Amino acid sequence: MKQIAITGGKGGTGKSTVATALAVALGKKHKVLLVDADVDCPNDHLLLGIKRKKVKTVRQRIPKLNEDKCAKCGLCSTVCKVNAVFGPKGKMPIFMQQQCNGCGACVLSCPAKAISWAKKEIGYVYKGKGHGIDFISGELKVNEAVSEFVVSALKEISKEIGKKYDFVVVDTAAGTHCDVIEALKGADVALAVTEPTPLGQHDLELIMNLLKRLGINFEIILNRFEEGNTALIEDSAAMHGKKIWGKIPYKKEIMEAYSKGVPVEDNSIGKIMELVE
């Protein structure tokens, strides 16, 4: 099994378009699992017209206060780094669940042992299939903040079932935050999708630095390459000892496929597939 991560420092570069098109192209010759790990805004199922079925509810631990034991010392609020506890000394603390990341500092610091653990629902995992591939995705519940827990649950499932596939294609969120790092774990190679603009160059630098720090081999895919300054991306690639591995044109046919929810088919995707294989 070979795991390919499709990632990028900037949103809107065509990351999901590449991920879905590559997965479907590979699926014509191989057994493929597509994992949509952009849990804040999952849309691969929309691009492919796949109907999803919920298979798992993801829960996160949160602190639970026993008011009868609470000494009202306020220590729990001082150790909380995400300001999820409001507890001035002499007052009963108030826990704000949506802000909590479950770190456990309040539980460990409470001298009265008044804080224990409960759980809350923060997201879901879905499955589906279509166009010759299997599909799983995660989705963060509205008003929740810790998306990496949903990504982690999604990756656990993909790890369990991934051995029966030739390729696992993981579509990460944009950026370099914890949810992206979690999605990149275990990747054999990452394809960093960018565009020929100053913003594209800046955010490509961010994702390349992250991938190097994680020790993940990567290549660069340039989308809409005729519509900007390709030299910007070539310069950044050269600084990291890389060349642009694949170029995708700005074509009406690609935009129409995207808007209709059907897989993109283009010679550029075929060339990327050949290199991945």
QUIJO-V129229 format. One line per field, one symbol per residue. ss: DSSP state (A for helix, B for strand, O for the rest). psi: psi as a letter, one per 40 degrees, with the letter a starting at -180 (. if undefined). A space follows every 50 residues. Layout:
ss=???
psi=???
//
This chain:
ss=OBBBBBBOOOOOOOAAAAAAAAAAAAAOOOOBBBBBOOOOOOOAAAAAOO OOBBBBBBBBBBBBBOOOOOOOOOAAAAAOOOOOBBOOOOOOOBBOAAAO OOOOAAAAAOOOOOBBBBBBBBBBBBBBBBOOBBBBBBBBOOOOOOAAAA AAAAAAAAAAAAAAOOBBBBBOOOOOOAAAAAAAOOOOBBBBBBBOOAAA AAAAAAAAAAAAAAOOOBBBBBBOAAAOOAAAAAAAAAAOOOOBBBBBOO OAAAAAAAAAOOOOOOAAAAAAAAAAO
psi=hhhhhhiidiieefddddddddddddeeeihhhhhgegedgheddddefh hihheihhiiiiihhhddehefeeddddeheefehhgiheihihhgddeh efdeddddehdefehaiaiiheaihiiaiifeiihiiihhiheidgdddd ddddddddddeddeidhhhhhiiiafaddddddehehdiihhhaigiddd dddddddddddddefhiiihhhifdefagddddddddddefiihdihhig iddddddddefiihhidddddddddd.
//
